[in-house]
Structures are given as structure tokens and as C-alpha cells.
Amino acid sequence: MVRQKVVIKNPTGLHLRPAGNLCKEAIKYKSLITFTFRDSTANAKSVLSVLGACVKCGDEIELICDGPDEEEALTALTEAIEGGLGE
């Protein structure tokens, strides 16, 4: 299991479009991919779960990847988030 904290840079937070882009990236990997925010845990492969976390601009989440390709998944997701998730 690997973990990394990352700050959401999107001006509108993780609304539908960036949440969808995050899920598209996460689905590429076999590992279980979740993130924690405040007191909740969200499944990064579920758009509804990501939207339900209510993550805003400037919030810090902790990505957690657990599985056979966890290192690769963590690197790719961190880069995608830091790159603005397509926005």
C-alpha cells in the first residue's frame, strides 16, 4: 500500500468533469484506489463517490493505492491531479 497527499488545484474543486477524469485515470489500474478527505474515504473509481466527498479548491486529499500496480497508479493519479485533471 502506498499513500501520498496532494492538493486540489482546480478552481471549482472536484466537480463533475474533473471527477470523471480522475475516475477514468483510476479505472486503468487493477489496484484499489481510494482517497481520504476529512473524515471520509472515497473510491476514486466511482464518480458518485468522488463527487460525494465535496472536495474544493485548495483542499488536501490523501491518495491510497493498494494492489499489483500501486506505485504506477499513485504516480499517474498524482500527476493528473497536479496537472488540473484536464481543466
C-alpha positions as CSV (number, residue, x, y, z in Angstrom):
1,M,0.0,0.0,0.0
2,V,1.3,3.4,-0.9
3,R,0.0,6.9,0.1
4,Q,0.6,10.4,-1.0
5,K,-1.0,13.7,-0.1
6,V,-1.9,16.1,-2.9
7,V,-3.7,19.5,-3.0
8,I,-6.6,20.0,-5.4
9,K,-5.8,22.9,-7.7
10,N,-8.9,23.1,-9.8
11,P,-10.7,26.4,-9.2
12,T,-14.1,24.7,-8.8
13,G,-12.7,21.6,-6.9
14,L,-13.7,18.1,-7.9
15,H,-17.0,18.8,-9.7
16,L,-18.3,16.5,-12.4
17,R,-15.7,17.0,-15.2
18,P,-12.5,16.6,-13.2
19,A,-14.1,13.9,-11.0
20,G,-14.9,12.0,-14.2
21,N,-11.3,12.5,-15.4
22,L,-10.0,11.2,-12.1
23,C,-12.1,8.1,-12.4
24,K,-11.1,7.5,-16.0
25,E,-7.5,7.5,-14.9
26,A,-8.1,5.4,-11.8
27,I,-10.0,2.7,-13.8
28,K,-6.9,2.0,-15.8
29,Y,-5.3,0.2,-12.9
30,K,-6.0,-3.0,-11.1
31,S,-5.2,-1.6,-7.7
32,L,-7.8,-0.5,-5.2
33,I,-7.6,3.3,-5.4
34,T,-9.2,5.4,-2.7
35,F,-8.6,8.8,-1.2
36,T,-9.3,10.3,2.3
37,F,-10.6,13.8,2.8
38,R,-11.5,15.0,6.3
39,D,-13.3,12.1,7.9
40,S,-14.4,10.2,4.8
41,T,-12.9,7.8,2.3
42,A,-13.9,7.9,-1.4
43,N,-13.5,5.3,-4.1
44,A,-11.5,7.0,-6.9
45,K,-13.1,4.7,-9.5
46,S,-16.6,5.9,-8.7
47,V,-17.7,9.3,-9.9
48,L,-20.5,9.4,-7.3
49,S,-18.1,8.6,-4.6
50,V,-15.7,11.3,-5.7
51,L,-18.4,13.9,-6.0
52,G,-19.8,12.9,-2.6
53,A,-16.5,13.8,-0.9
54,C,-17.2,17.5,-1.7
55,V,-13.6,18.4,-2.3
56,K,-13.0,22.1,-3.1
57,C,-10.0,24.1,-4.5
58,G,-7.1,24.1,-2.0
59,D,-8.3,21.0,-0.1
60,E,-5.7,18.3,0.5
61,I,-6.6,14.7,-0.1
62,E,-4.5,11.6,0.6
63,L,-4.5,9.1,-2.3
64,I,-4.2,5.5,-1.3
65,C,-3.3,2.8,-3.8
66,D,-3.2,-0.9,-2.9
67,G,-2.5,-3.6,-5.4
68,P,-0.2,-5.0,-8.1
69,D,0.3,-1.7,-9.9
70,E,0.0,0.6,-6.9
71,E,3.2,2.6,-7.5
72,E,2.4,3.3,-11.1
73,A,-1.2,4.2,-10.2
74,L,-0.2,6.6,-7.5
75,T,2.3,8.4,-9.8
76,A,-0.2,8.7,-12.6
77,L,-3.0,10.0,-10.4
78,T,-0.8,12.4,-8.6
79,E,0.4,13.8,-11.9
80,A,-3.2,14.0,-13.2
81,I,-4.4,15.9,-10.1
82,E,-1.4,18.3,-10.1
83,G,-2.0,18.9,-13.9
84,G,-5.5,20.1,-13.2
85,L,-7.4,17.0,-14.3
86,G,-7.9,18.3,-17.8
87,E,-9.0,21.8,-16.9
